């Protein structure tokens, strides 16, 4: 008698469950989120975008500057020309809140305009809203918010 039968576990059910789980795992990037957590993170991106734009507008900054610089963090895509690992690092440096928040804090303490930092923060919030998360070195489409691109359909999995 094997260990599974000793504790009353039907091993065929466990094996079936594990097979279903492994097929589901192929739909989601390793380390990424899905379901309601993914929705919450995207809504959080909307909140960050709205807050950054609100503060930017209330501070009286130029709309032209906002339009000109809004997509500037996406220049980090050029890192992918040197491979997916360098591309992911480049993208993540410019799409993490760490650096624009540090910049905003430094500018605020110095009494200078936080316009560039607010635009940068708004851009990141916008990307999160659209589902563009921080990248894994396995490829541009593998993000902490899930796989980018057309989702796999059931017939492609089996």
C-alpha positions in Angstrom: 0.0 0.0 0.0 1.4 3.4 -0.9 1.5 6.5 1.3 -1.4 8.2 -0.6 -3.8 5.4 0.2 -2.7 5.3 3.9 -4.1 8.8 4.4 -7.1 8.4 2.1 -5.9 10.5 -0.8 -6.9 9.5 -4.3 -3.6 10.2 -6.2 -5.3 10.2 -9.6 -7.3 13.3 -8.5 -4.1 15.0 -7.3 -2.3 14.2 -10.6 -5.3 15.5 -12.5 -5.3 18.7 -10.4 -1.6 19.2 -11.0 -2.0 18.8 -14.7 -4.8 21.4 -14.8 -2.6 23.8 -12.7 0.4 23.4 -15.0 -1.7 24.2 -18.1 -3.1 27.3 -16.3 0.4 28.4 -15.4 1.4 28.5 -19.0 -1.1 31.3 -19.5 0.4 33.6 -16.9 4.0 34.8 -16.8 6.1 33.4 -14.0 5.7 35.6 -10.9 2.8 37.5 -12.4 -0.7 38.1 -11.1 -4.0 37.4 -12.6 -7.7 37.7 -11.7 -9.0 40.3 -9.3 -5.4 41.2 -8.1 -4.5 42.1 -11.7 -7.6 44.3 -11.9 -6.7 46.0 -8.6 -3.2 46.8 -9.8 -4.6 48.3 -13.0 -7.1 50.4 -11.0 -4.2 51.5 -8.8 -2.4 52.6 -12.0 -5.4 54.7 -12.9 -5.4 56.3 -9.4 -1.7 57.1 -9.7 -2.2 58.6 -13.2 -5.2 60.7 -12.0 -3.3 61.9 -8.8 -0.2 62.9 -10.7 -2.1 64.8 -13.4 -4.2 66.5 -10.8 -1.2 67.7 -8.9 0.5 68.7 -12.1 -2.5 70.8 -13.2 -3.0 72.3 -9.8 0.6 73.3 -9.7 0.1 75.3 -12.9 2.6 73.4 -15.1 2.5 73.6 -18.9 0.2 71.2 -20.9 2.8 71.4 -23.7 5.5 70.0 -21.5 3.2 67.2 -20.4 2.4 66.2 -24.0 6.1 66.4 -25.1 7.5 64.4 -22.1 4.7 62.0 -21.4 6.1 59.2 -23.6 9.8 59.9 -22.8 10.2 56.9 -20.4 9.4 54.7 -23.3 12.8 55.6 -24.8 14.0 52.8 -22.5 12.7 50.4 -25.1 15.9 50.9 -26.9 17.6 48.7 -24.3 15.9 45.7 -25.9 18.2 46.3 -28.9 21.0 44.9 -26.7 18.9 41.8 -25.7 16.0 41.0 -23.4 18.0 41.1 -20.2 19.4 44.6 -20.7 16.0 45.6 -22.2 14.2 44.5 -19.0 16.6 46.3 -16.7 16.4 49.5 -18.9 12.6 49.3 -19.0 12.2 48.6 -15.3 14.5 51.5 -14.2 12.3 53.9 -16.1 9.0 52.3 -15.2 9.4 51.8 -11.5 8.1 54.4 -9.1 11.4 54.5 -7.1 13.3 57.0 -9.2 10.5 59.5 -10.1 9.4 59.6 -6.4 13.0 60.2 -5.3 13.3 62.9 -7.9 9.9 64.5 -6.8 11.1 64.4 -3.2 14.4 66.0 -4.0 12.8 68.7 -6.1 10.2 69.4 -3.5 12.8 69.8 -0.8 14.8 72.1 -3.0 11.8 74.2 -3.7 12.0 73.4 -7.4 9.3 72.4 -9.9 8.3 68.8 -9.8 6.8 68.9 -13.3 9.1 66.3 -14.8 8.7 63.9 -11.9 4.9 64.2 -12.0 4.9 63.5 -15.7 7.1 60.5 -15.2 4.8 59.2 -12.4 1.7 59.8 -14.6 3.3 57.8 -17.4 4.0 54.8 -15.1 0.4 54.9 -13.8 -0.9 55.0 -17.4 1.3 52.0 -18.4 0.0 50.1 -15.4 -3.6 51.0 -16.3 -3.0 49.5 -19.7 -1.5 46.3 -18.3 2.2 47.1 -19.0 4.0 45.9 -15.9 7.7 45.6 -14.9 9.5 43.2 -17.3 11.1 39.9 -16.7 14.4 39.2 -18.6 12.7 36.3 -20.5 11.1 38.8 -22.9 9.2 42.1 -23.3 5.8 40.3 -23.1 6.5 38.8 -19.7 5.5 41.3 -17.0 4.5 41.3 -13.3 0.9 42.1 -14.5 0.8 39.0 -16.8 1.7 38.1 -20.3 1.3 40.9 -22.9 -0.3 40.0 -26.2 -3.0 37.7 -27.4 -3.9 35.2 -24.7 -3.6 31.6 -25.5 -6.8 29.8 -26.3 -7.7 26.4 -25.0 -6.9 24.6 -28.3 -3.4 26.0 -28.3 -2.7 24.6 -24.9 -3.5 21.0 -25.5 
